[in-house]
Amino acid sequence: MPADTPVPPQGIAGSMPGIQFIFATALPLSPEQITLYRLQLAAPVNADSARQVAEQWGMQNPTIYDTGSSESPDDLLLDASDGVNLMRFVNFADQFLYWPNYASVLDDNGPILPFDQQVAIATQYLQDLGVLNDPYRAVPVAEERSKVRFVQLLDGIPVIYSIGTNRGSSEWIDVAVDSAGQVTEVTYAQHDFQPIGQYPILTAQKAWQRFVSENTLQHANYAVLSPERPVTYQSWARNSAYQPGQAVDIYGYVNVTQPVIPGDSAWVSINNMSVNADANTFSSANPWDFIHLWGEIAQRDNGNLSVDMQGWEVSLLSDDILTGTIQRQGDQDLFSTKTGDYLLPDLPENYSDGALANVRGVIIQGSPPAIEWSNIDTGEIPFYYGGVMSCGGGGGGGGGGPEDANFGGGSMSGFNLTGETVVPTPVAGNPYTPGDSIEAVSGIPYIAIYQYASGLQEEKIYFSPDSNSGLAAEVGYSLEGVVLGGVLTPNLPVRIWGQVDRYESDTSTVVINVTRFEPVYPGVQLQQWAGTEEIANVEGQEVILFITTAGQTYVTSSSLQWPAQDLLMGRPGDLIGIEGYIIPDQLYGGYAVIKETGGEMPPDDVIQSAQPSVYDPSMFGEFDQSQFLVGQVTIENVELAYRSISLQRCTSDYANSQDSEQSLTVQPVWVFTGHFADGRQFQLQVQALPDEYLY
């Protein structure tokens, strides 16, 4: 890089008028041009490719299993295991989680090694496997006790996949090292970046000016994180306390994982420990059954432990989590809680007396009673805001009060790599463009009032269109327009006219400017009735009949669409209140139909569903960010980075989707990091491509 430029002047940004920015570092110059890359997606993982990778990482004769579970129904998950080590592949053979000793995955305790020692151990481990072949730098992961993140350097420039702190995200390579210097977990996701051409970029100075000049961020993302705090969390797994030949009673959930290749053995485990038993033994158990299993601890040739099962039953004891303190008293270890004291067998020697702990297990009655525990944890993991992008979009989390606000925002423009003037395409995920006409669309309005800690109040009107309205179902809708002021009744259907005003990508919401509206049922108002419910067969269908205290009988609208037995507010015959309206000109089996909008038990005299819903946004992570974007921020570091999506929500066929070219393009961004005067962390990423290459 060329020499630094002078320190930029102090100032404020149009999107953050409450912050005074100062720089404690100079702004680096950038190269005149930079190579842009596009991420190439690999073929889907299969049994052969999974086995090949597992063997490369040291497994002997691994079996490949179909996990049958995922956060996303589109994910392809395969497990490779030799009964001790577990490698979980996510969609690709080059993206996986690896646990060298899966039975101890929840064992994370003891003194933390110095970071340079963690780096040395993790680096040697990866080099021995032949998988650390690209230039890199190593950094700690803020929300982890002892994890090294290897950041890939592409043309000497770091590749980033997120903003804020994203514990557990799949970036490039993360390696966890325990207090004994053993690698306990690896997160691995190899990205195949292919060059697509040379492009000019903005200097850091011009990127900062781009950020400062925008009142609404269109070329930048930012994050505000609470002040750094140490990770005090520690955990102990009972599995690590077992000894070969020990008779054990284990309580937990049995997992039977089926092999991909017929003829291979299923894998049976409980609390992450392998069980030496025929999988068919558990054919009568349900996956959600809490199991009591007994047997003897066996030691494998490689020194790892499993359990030789002698018998099992569905436990009559419950799976409990209790909070209290642990004290060593002579040869006994006592766990003191609000409900009493309990003995804890096999307490780890390195557990510190007096610390507040959570203990998971079952209570065995006695004098005193004991807890047959499976896990113990103490301390805390500090939480910070994080946002990560992947195929099809991204996600983030945050929240907190003024002293611990974690949040982020902003948006980035799409790419126009031809440099030619084009008509902007709709934002990915938005089926509309501004100005699109909305004509006589019927639906239900919902009114929300957000009351912020600063005293400000904001009203939003959400709109749920009828299923036959013709509006796209994959997005949400909100309404604006002076004609709406104070005259809409929540939950009463209306018909609207207007135009699409904009698309809010952070909530996938289409905002409609309403120029005219009318009630679908003129003169109909929300009412409340008191009465009882019963299930009856009417015209061959089980429905809920609502009999009012005045002797009128109605059919509830919801029971015409969903199973009646799932919709009872209480028990048949209980006195309840139902809010709603009678649907004009609709009868079912000779009964008028009530469209329910609310209910209560016992009934009261307030029609709650006719009132706006009032929220304290800080309770669920949405709050007035401007009240926290105040004070002085000192920018301490500025660097150029490549910003890529993560592979964690990608599948091979995504490359054929309409918006894949945008998502898979790796773009340059200038990254500004610093702190508020009160210790909060500030991060900013600004697009570095000139305007002619962006929409």
Stockholm file with secondary structure:
# STOCKHOLM 1.0

chainA/1-695         MPADTPVPPQGIAGSMPGIQFIFATALPLSPEQITLYRLQLAAPVNADSARQVAEQWGMQNPTIYDTGSSESPDDLLLDASDGVNLMRFVNFADQFLYWPNYASVLDDNGPILPFDQQVAIATQYLQDLGVLNDPYRAVPVAEERSKVRFVQLLDGIPVIYSIGTNRGSSEWIDVAVDSAGQVTEVTYAQHDFQPIGQYPILTAQKAWQRFVSENTLQHANYAVLSPERPVTYQSWARNSAYQPGQAVDIYGYVNVTQPVIPGDSAWVSINNMSVNADANTFSSANPWDFIHLWGEIAQRDNGNLSVDMQGWEVSLLSDDILTGTIQRQGDQDLFSTKTGDYLLPDLPENYSDGALANVRGVIIQGSPPAIEWSNIDTGEIPFYYGGVMSCGGGGGGGGGGPEDANFGGGSMSGFNLTGETVVPTPVAGNPYTPGDSIEAVSGIPYIAIYQYASGLQEEKIYFSPDSNSGLAAEVGYSLEGVVLGGVLTPNLPVRIWGQVDRYESDTSTVVINVTRFEPVYPGVQLQQWAGTEEIANVEGQEVILFITTAGQTYVTSSSLQWPAQDLLMGRPGDLIGIEGYIIPDQLYGGYAVIKETGGEMPPDDVIQSAQPSVYDPSMFGEFDQSQFLVGQVTIENVELAYRSISLQRCTSDYANSQDSEQSLTVQPVWVFTGHFADGRQFQLQVQALPDEYLY
#=GR chainA/1-695 SS CCCCCCCCCCEEETTEEEEEEEESSCCCCCCSEEEEEEEECCCCCCHHHHHHHHHHTTCSSCEEEECCCCSSTTCCEEEEESSSCEEEEESSTTEEEEETTGGGTTCBCSCCCCHHHHHHHHHHHHHHHTCCCSCEEEEECTTSSSEEEEEEEETTEEEECEEECCTTCCSSEEEEECTTSCEEEEEEECCEEEEEEEEECCCHHHHHHHHHHCSSCSSEEEEEECCCCCCCCEEEEGGGGCCTTCEEEEEECEEEEEESSTTSCCEEEETTEEEESCGGGGTTSCTTCCEEEEEEEEECTTSCEEEEEEEEEECSSCCEEEEEEEEEETTEEEEEETTEEEECTTCCTTCCTTCEEEEEEEEECSSSCEEEEEEEEESCCCCCCEEEEETTEEEEECBCCGGGCBEEEEECCCBCTTCSCCCCCCCTTCCCCTTCEEEEEEEEEEEEEEECTTSCEEEEEEEEECTTSCSCSSSEEEEECGGGTTTCCTTSCEEEEEEEEEEETTTTEEEEEEEEEEESSTTCCCEEEEEEEEEEEETTEEEEEEEETTSCEEEEGGGGTSCGGGTCSSSTTCCEEEEEEEEEEEEETTEEEEEEEEEESSCCSCCGGGSCEEECGGGTTCCCGGGTSCEEEEEEEEEEEEECCBSTTCCGGGGGSTTHHHHHEEEEEEEEEEEETTSCEEEEEEECSCGGGBC
#=GC SS_cons         CCCCCCCCCCEEETTEEEEEEEESSCCCCCCSEEEEEEEECCCCCCHHHHHHHHHHTTCSSCEEEECCCCSSTTCCEEEEESSSCEEEEESSTTEEEEETTGGGTTCBCSCCCCHHHHHHHHHHHHHHHTCCCSCEEEEECTTSSSEEEEEEEETTEEEECEEECCTTCCSSEEEEECTTSCEEEEEEECCEEEEEEEEECCCHHHHHHHHHHCSSCSSEEEEEECCCCCCCCEEEEGGGGCCTTCEEEEEECEEEEEESSTTSCCEEEETTEEEESCGGGGTTSCTTCCEEEEEEEEECTTSCEEEEEEEEEECSSCCEEEEEEEEEETTEEEEEETTEEEECTTCCTTCCTTCEEEEEEEEECSSSCEEEEEEEEESCCCCCCEEEEETTEEEEECBCCGGGCBEEEEECCCBCTTCSCCCCCCCTTCCCCTTCEEEEEEEEEEEEEEECTTSCEEEEEEEEECTTSCSCSSSEEEEECGGGTTTCCTTSCEEEEEEEEEEETTTTEEEEEEEEEEESSTTCCCEEEEEEEEEEEETTEEEEEEEETTSCEEEEGGGGTSCGGGTCSSSTTCCEEEEEEEEEEEEETTEEEEEEEEEESSCCSCCGGGSCEEECGGGTTCCCGGGTSCEEEEEEEEEEEEECCBSTTCCGGGGGSTTHHHHHEEEEEEEEEEEETTSCEEEEEEECSCGGGBC
//
